[in-house]
Amino acid sequence: MSNLLSQFQFDKSHLSVGDFKSTDNDDKEYWLSKSFQERLEAIEYLRQIMFGYDPDTERLQRFFEVVKSK
């Protein structure tokens, strides 16, 4: 997956936001024909590309605290 993400970078300077009224009806029909799971997977894929991370290698930061006991 990391090789795939390194091939794509999202250019945020060319972003435009629209609504369903202004988008092509074919796009809307395409996504409505997909299952809920397929749509969620597509959203996650686009989110990974936009923020440039690989969920297989990125993890929450761990920290340890040393506590002296009596």
C-alpha distance (Angstrom), angle and dihedral (degrees) to the residues before:
residue distance angle dihedral
M1 . . .
S2 3.80 . .
N3 3.82 90.3 .
L4 3.78 89.6 53.2
L5 3.81 92.7 49.2
S6 3.80 92.1 48.8
Q7 3.82 89.5 58.8
F8 3.80 93.4 57.7
Q9 3.76 129.2 54.7
F10 3.78 123.4 175.1
D11 3.82 114.1 -125.0
K12 3.80 102.0 -144.2
S13 3.82 92.5 -173.6
H14 3.82 91.0 71.5
L15 3.78 98.5 49.5
S16 3.77 121.9 130.6
V17 3.78 128.1 178.3
G18 3.78 123.6 -147.1
D19 3.76 140.2 165.4
F20 3.78 133.0 -121.1
K21 3.80 91.4 -95.8
S22 3.79 92.1 61.6
T23 3.82 98.4 39.4
D24 3.74 126.7 88.3
N25 3.80 112.0 -86.3
D26 3.82 90.4 -135.1
D27 3.81 90.9 63.1
K28 3.78 91.2 51.4
E29 3.80 92.2 48.5
Y30 3.82 90.9 47.6
W31 3.80 94.0 54.8
L32 3.79 93.6 41.8
S33 3.81 88.4 54.5
K34 3.83 90.2 57.8
S35 3.77 122.2 87.1
F36 3.79 121.6 -107.7
Q37 3.82 90.2 -107.3
E38 3.82 92.7 51.9
R39 3.81 91.1 50.4
L40 3.81 91.8 50.1
E41 3.81 91.0 49.5
A42 3.81 90.4 51.2
I43 3.81 91.3 49.8
E44 3.81 91.4 49.7
Y45 3.82 91.2 48.5
L46 3.81 91.9 51.3
R47 3.81 90.8 45.9
Q48 3.81 90.8 53.3
I49 3.81 90.9 50.5
M50 3.79 93.5 47.0
F51 3.81 95.8 49.0
G52 3.82 94.2 34.4
Y53 3.77 103.0 -130.5
D54 3.77 137.9 129.3
P55 3.82 113.1 -138.4
D56 3.81 90.2 -153.9
T57 3.80 91.9 64.2
E58 3.81 103.6 26.0
R59 3.78 115.8 86.0
L60 3.74 139.4 165.8
Q61 3.75 114.0 -82.9
R62 3.78 112.6 -102.9
F63 3.75 124.6 -149.7
F64 3.76 135.2 -178.1
E65 3.75 129.2 -147.9
V66 3.78 121.3 -154.6
V67 3.78 112.5 -142.3
K68 3.78 121.8 -172.9
S69 3.77 113.5 -141.8
K70 3.82 124.5 -150.4
